[in-house]
Amino acid sequence: MNGNVTYYFGHALTGQGIKHLYKEMMDEAELVYVLQGPSTYKGSELLKELGYFYVKQGFAIEWFQHALLENVIEGVFVRGCNRLFIWTSEWGIEPTLLGTKHRVLSFYDCLEDKQLEEIGEKLAVAIKERNLWREKCITMLEIAKKIHDDWEVVTQSCMDWQALDEQVTNLKSDIFQSMVLNKTGRRTHRLLGTLTPRGAENTVESMTKNLATRLMIKGKPGTGKSSLMKGLADEANARGLDAQIVWCGLDAGSVDMVIIPELNFCIFDSTEPHVFDPQDGRLGDAIFDMGQHCELSEQAEAQIEDIRVKYKSAMQDAIGYTTRYAEAEKTIRQLMDHCLSTALWREKTAPLFERIAK
């Protein structure tokens, strides 16, 4: 029987820069294949082939999508055998455990010099364009984050924090009851989503599809959603339960979801830009309403409306820059694909397709 695929974004464009979690996943994996080479579509196709290869053997896999380019993959995590394949060159990741769990495969020697000389000038222009639009995008996201921080200051001044503390205490009691496991709780990390040329996107449905209980947080910005989830992850680990922290795709320091696998449970921020509500017929879906503890005054509402307009404008500008960034990235990949030797590529990749017993 075939395995299943869970989709994530491999990196995110945030107000603090580009965020990825590949180093954390390298710690999580038992065996890591560090694939080094230029940005190419052919690299993505290789990772897809590897993913399908393991799925057909019955393994569950995690597929890590590119933030800018639809249907482009930059990493595959094979569960069960805990193998991670990542295309690392864009992230400056170097193997540190050579001879044990890190194996390196370089594809730079698959490039043909004659073709490189032919596209050299075009490639230099495209790389310059990519760097320009990436910098503009991140700068605008930084501006948007600062605007959003102002929004949080307003809502925080209207919060009944004591009532929220009581609600959170009751939630922890309901979730954990008296459960304590005789082991050390593990912590893993993933991303909820990212800004793309199509707007903010996420893979919530894919990553929660097999969970029995999904608790959806409703609440205004700055009212403690991320702090609540960080606290639940800490509580889970203290009780010997594993916890997966799923980070926000726009604010690198904020948590948007926590998954506790042993409880078949997740809790996540279900407000803009990723609004979710309980699905009909899905009995484990429920809302955790933190918004009830924030009563806005007329003055606060007026302030927020002004902030909302500024924030929306900044995000629209960021999306525009992201579109140009993606166009340059596409050009680079098309040029580099043209320079790859098919024969050398086939020879280099063949050993990766190794059949193992599940």
N, C-alpha and C positions, 0 to 999 in steps of 0.2 A: 504494500500500500504506500502511496506517495505521502511525503511529509507536507507541511504547510509553510506558508510564507507570511512573515510579519514585516510591515513596511515602516521605515523611519526615515527621517532626513539625516544625512551624514554630517552636515555642518549647517550653521545658521548665521544669517547676517543680523547683527545686534547693534545696539547703541554703544557697546563697548568694543566693537570689532567683530571679526569672524570667530565664531566659537565652534569647536568640535570636541568630541570626547573619545577620540581614537586611542590616546595614551591610556585612559582609564580602561578602555575595552581590551587593550593589549595586556594589561594586568589581569583582567578577568579571564582571558583565553588561556588554554593549555598549550596551544601551538599557534604561532602567528607567522603568516607569510607576508613579508614586507615587499610589495611590488613597486619598484622604482622605475620611473620613465616619464616622458613628456605627457602632457594632457592630450588624450586621444579618445575618439569614440570607440576605437578598437579595444582599448583597455576596459571600457564599460561593458562591451560585448563579451569579453573574456570573463568578467566577474558574473555576468548573467549566466553564461554557460556553466561556470562552476556551481552557481546556485542551483540551477536545474539538475545538474549532475547529482548533487547531494539530495535534493528533494525526491528524485526518482529512486533513491536508495532508502527512502523512508525517513530522512532527517528533517526536522524543523529548521528553517533558516530565518535569519533576519537580514533584510535587504536595506542598504543605506543609500538613499537617493541624493543626487546633486541638488543643491538649493536653487540653482538657476535653470537647469536644463531638464526638461521632462524626459522620463524614460532613460536617464543616464544614471548608472550605479557607480559608487566609489568604494563600496565595501560590502562584504558578505560575512556574516557570523553563522557558523554551522553549530546548532545546539546538539547536545548529545555527545559529540566528540570534541566540542568546544574549540573549533578551528576558526581563526579569523584571517580573512584575506582583505588587505587594504591597499589601495593605490595611494602611496604616501608622499610622493614628491611635492605636491602642492602645499603640504602642511609642514614640510621640514622635519618629518619624523625620522629618527635614526634608530636602528636596532641596537639594543643595549645588552641583549642576552644571546649573543651569537654562540652557537655550539650547544645551546640547550633548547629554549622554546622559540627563538626567533630565527627564521630562515629568510634569506634575501634573494630576490630575483630581479635583476636589472634588465630593462628593455632598451636602454639607450643604444646598445650595440646592434639593435634591429633597424636603426635609422641608416639610410643610405646617403652618403656624402653628396653625391651629384644632385639628388632631389633637394637636399637641404640648401645647397647653394642656389638653386633655382627659386626657392621660396623665401630665402633669408630676409630680404628687404620687407616683403609683405608681412612676414612673421614679426619682425621688429616693430612695425607700425601697429599691428594688432595687439601685441603685448603692451605697448605704450598706451593704447586706447583702453585695454582692460584695466590697467593699473589706475588710469585717470578716473574711469567711471566707478570702479570699486571704491576709491577714496572718497569721491563725491557721495556715493550711496551711504557709506559708513558715517561720514560727517553729518549727513542729513538725519540719519537714524539717531546719532548722538544728540542732535538738536531736538528731535521728537521725544527722546527719553527725558530730557530736561523739562520739556513742556509737560510730559506725563507726571514727572515728579511734583510739579506745581499743583496738578490735579489731586495728587495724593495728599498733599498738605491740607487742602481744603476739606476733603472728606474725613481725614483723621481728626480734625477739630470738631467734627459732629458725631463722633463715635461714642457709644456707651461701652467702654472697654470691660467694665465689670460684668455686664450681662453677657458679653462675648466669651469671657473667661469661663463663666458657668456653663455656657453651651458647649465649649470645647472640652471641658472636664467630663461632661456627660457623654460626649461623643467618644472620647478615649475609653470610657468605661464600657460603652456599648460594643466597641470594636474588639477590644482585647479581653474584656472580662478578667478572668484570673489566669489566662494562658501564659505560660513560661516554658520555653523549650531548653533542653540541656545541650545547647550548642551556641556557638558564636554567630550572631546574625551578620550576614553578608550584605554589602551595599554595592549596587551597580548604578550606572548612569546612562541616560539616553536623552534625546532632544524631542520636544513635543512638535515643533514645526519650525518655520522660518518665513521671512519675507521672500517672495518670488516675483517675477515679472507679472504674475497674475494676481498679486496681492498676498496677504498673509495666508499660509496654508499649514495644515497639520495632518497627522496620520492617527488621530485618536481612535477612529473606528477600528482600524487594523490592530492597534496595540491593545485594545480592550475587548476584542471580539470574543475571547474565550473566558472572560472573567464573569463570575456569577453576580458580583455586587459592584455597581458603579455609583459612586456618590458624587453628585455634581454641585459644585459650590456656586452660589449666587451671592454677589456682593460687589460693592463699588471699589474702584482702585484705591490701594493704600489702606485697606481695612483689615489686613492680617491674613489674607488667603495663603500667601507663600509661607509666612511664619507658621501658620497652622500645619501645613503639610511637612515642613522641615521637622516640626515637633513630633508629628506622627511617625516619621521615619526614624527619628531618634528613639522613640518609645518602642517601636517594633524591634529595632536592633538590640535595645537593652533587654528585651524579653526573649532574645534568641531567634527572632524572626528575621528573615531576609527582607530587604526593602530596595526597591528600584526608584531612584529619584529621576524624574523627567523634567528637564529644565526648559524654561521659557525660551522661545525662539526669537524674541525681540529684546529682552532684558537678560543679559548673561548671568546675573546674580539671583534671579528669581526662579522659584520652583512652580511649575504648573500642574504637576501630577505626582502622586506617589502610588506605587503598586506594591502590595504585600502578597506575594505569590501563595504563601502557605494558607492565607485566609481567602484566596480567590477573590481579592478585593482591590479596588482602586478608588481614589478620590482625586478629583481634578477641577481646576478653574474652568468654569463653564460660562464665562462672560466674554465680551468682545476682546479679541477678534475670533474666538472659537466658542461660539454659543451652542450648547447642547441642552436638550431637555429629555426627560425619560421617554423611552420608546414604548409604544403600545405593545403589550404582550411580553415585554422583558421585565420580569418580576423583580429583578435585583436592582433596577434603576430607581434612584431617589434623589431629591434635592436637599442640600444642606444650605439653608438660607442664613447667611451672615448679614445680608443687607438690611434685615429688620432692626439691627442695632445702630443704624446710621440715619439720623433724621436731619435732613438738610434744611437750613433756613432759606428764605428768599434770596438773601445776599449770597449765600453759598451757591445756590442754583444758578444765579446770574454769573458768578465767577466761573463756575464749571462750564457753562455754555460758551463763554468766551474762550476758555482753554480748549474745549472740544474742537472748536473751529480751527484754532491754530494747530492743534495736533493732527487733525485730518489733513490739513494743507501740507504739513511737513511729511506725513506718510505718503501722500500722493506724489510729492517730489521724489521721495526715496524710491518709490516704485518705478518712476520714470528713469531714474539713474540705474536701477537694477535691470531694466530692459536693455539699456545701452551696454551695460556690463555683460549681460548674457550674449548679446550680439557679437561682442569682441571675443568672448570665450568660444562661441561656436566657430568663428573664423579660425582661431588658433587650432582647434581640434581638427577641423577639415584639412588645414595645411599640414599638420603633423601626420595625419593618417596617410596622406599622399607620399610621405617619406619612409614609410615602414616597409621592410622586406617581408613579404608573405611567407617565404620559405624559412627565414630565420625565426619569424614569429611562431610558426607552427612547431619548429624544433624546440624553441624555448618553453612553450606552454604545455607540451605533451606530458611531461612528468607531473604536472599539477593534478591531472585527472587520475587519481589513485583510488582504486576501489578498496573500501575498508568495511569490515563487519560492523554492523550497528550494535 
